[in-house]
């Protein structure tokens, strides 16, 4: 999953660097809280972006669903932020696939685990297709045997440069909040959490 702060470049020309740092730090905290609450792993902060994994280091049967819930949750959490007189928005890209998480590279504070595979790049690419406050997911990113989220046909898109980059979902978070869908009839859900 890749989350990006909307409008950070124009924001950087309007705000003092210390104020911008405060805005980005609040954004990172809000997104990371949602990700970790759903057992995701924040891999790295890349400027105003956040790269996260679901299924590493701990795998869950519903990691694909958790990633979508985290994306919708991040949109909700960020939309409630108002830092330094700035209303924040995010866009999210989600892709599923195999990666190799390997050796530590770099030194000191720049040290991180290397990740090899198409999936993180695809998630970052899909994020660029998203409108503010939307989640775009890669074709094939669905929990096995079930569809916990309704994907309107009119919102499907294509991306260039990836063999499986057809986007499966690009709906506004508010639309998804109004129509939560679960595999068990009669159970409503908060899109950022579990059955209510």
TAGINOR-V631548 format. One record per residue. N is the residue number from 1. SS is DSSP state (helix for helix, strand for strand, loop for the rest). D_FIRST is the distance of its C-alpha to the first C-alpha in Angstrom with 2 decimals. Layout:
((N/SS/D_FIRST) (N/SS/D_FIRST))
//
This chain:
((1/loop/0.00) (2/strand/3.78) (3/strand/6.64) (4/strand/10.12) (5/strand/13.53) (6/loop/15.79) (7/loop/19.20) (8/helix/18.97) (9/helix/21.34) (10/helix/24.12) (11/helix/23.58) (12/helix/24.29) (13/helix/27.60) (14/helix/28.65) (15/loop/27.84) (16/loop/29.46) (17/helix/27.17) (18/helix/27.63) (19/helix/26.67) (20/helix/23.58) (21/helix/22.63) (22/helix/23.17) (23/helix/21.01) (24/helix/18.00) (25/helix/18.67) (26/helix/18.80) (27/helix/15.50) (28/helix/13.84) (29/helix/15.80) (30/helix/14.93) (31/helix/11.12) (32/helix/11.62) (33/helix/14.19) (34/helix/12.22) (35/helix/9.52) (36/helix/12.59) (37/helix/14.67) (38/loop/12.63) (39/loop/12.87) (40/loop/9.42) (41/strand/9.91) (42/strand/9.37) (43/strand/9.90) (44/strand/11.13) (45/strand/12.06) (46/strand/12.82) (47/loop/15.42) (48/loop/14.03) (49/strand/10.35) (50/strand/8.05) (51/strand/5.87) (52/strand/5.18) (53/strand/6.25) (54/loop/7.96) (55/loop/11.30) (56/loop/12.07) (57/loop/14.61) (58/loop/15.58) (59/loop/15.04) (60/loop/15.62) (61/loop/16.89) (62/loop/14.60) (63/helix/11.17) (64/helix/10.05) (65/helix/11.72) (66/helix/10.49) (67/helix/6.80) (68/helix/8.59) (69/helix/10.96) (70/helix/8.79) (71/helix/7.60) (72/helix/11.34) (73/helix/12.43) (74/helix/10.92) (75/helix/12.77) (76/helix/15.79) (77/helix/15.88) (78/helix/15.62) (79/helix/18.17) (80/loop/20.55) (81/loop/20.58) (82/strand/23.64) (83/strand/24.11) (84/loop/27.01) (85/loop/27.90) (86/strand/24.53) (87/strand/22.59) (88/loop/18.85) (89/loop/16.24) (90/strand/12.55) (91/strand/10.57) (92/strand/7.02) (93/strand/5.72) (94/strand/4.43) (95/loop/6.51) (96/loop/8.65) (97/loop/11.18) (98/loop/13.29) (99/loop/12.93) (100/strand/15.61) (101/strand/15.02) (102/strand/18.40) (103/strand/20.88) (104/strand/20.78) (105/strand/21.32) (106/loop/22.85) (107/loop/25.21) (108/helix/25.57) (109/helix/22.96) (110/helix/21.17) (111/loop/20.75) (112/strand/17.37) (113/strand/16.41) (114/strand/16.07) (115/strand/13.35) (116/strand/14.79) (117/loop/13.50) (118/loop/12.35) (119/helix/8.84) (120/helix/7.15) (121/helix/9.72) (122/helix/9.23) (123/helix/5.70) (124/helix/7.63) (125/helix/10.58) (126/helix/9.59) (127/helix/8.75) (128/helix/12.35) (129/helix/13.68) (130/loop/12.76) (131/loop/15.72) (132/loop/15.65) (133/loop/14.48) (134/strand/12.82) (135/strand/9.75) (136/strand/9.86) (137/strand/8.96) (138/strand/10.42) (139/loop/13.88) (140/loop/14.30) (141/loop/11.24) (142/loop/13.65) (143/loop/15.16) (144/loop/18.26) (145/loop/21.30) (146/loop/20.11) (147/loop/18.51) (148/loop/17.70) (149/loop/16.70) (150/loop/19.12) (151/loop/18.01) (152/loop/20.77) (153/helix/22.06) (154/helix/22.83) (155/helix/19.22) (156/loop/18.16) (157/strand/17.61) (158/loop/17.67) (159/loop/16.21) (160/loop/18.39) (161/loop/18.05) (162/loop/16.05) (163/loop/18.02) (164/loop/15.64) (165/loop/14.04) (166/loop/15.66) (167/strand/13.49) (168/strand/14.09) (169/strand/13.55) (170/loop/14.10) (171/loop/16.11) (172/strand/16.92) (173/helix/15.93) (174/helix/19.69) (175/helix/20.35) (176/helix/18.12) (177/helix/19.79) (178/helix/23.13) (179/loop/22.49) (180/loop/20.74) (181/loop/21.33) (182/loop/21.61) (183/loop/23.38) (184/loop/26.23) (185/loop/28.53) (186/loop/29.40) (187/loop/26.41) (188/loop/24.54) (189/strand/21.18) (190/loop/19.58) (191/loop/16.15) (192/loop/14.74) (193/loop/16.89) (194/loop/19.33) (195/strand/22.63) (196/loop/25.09))
//
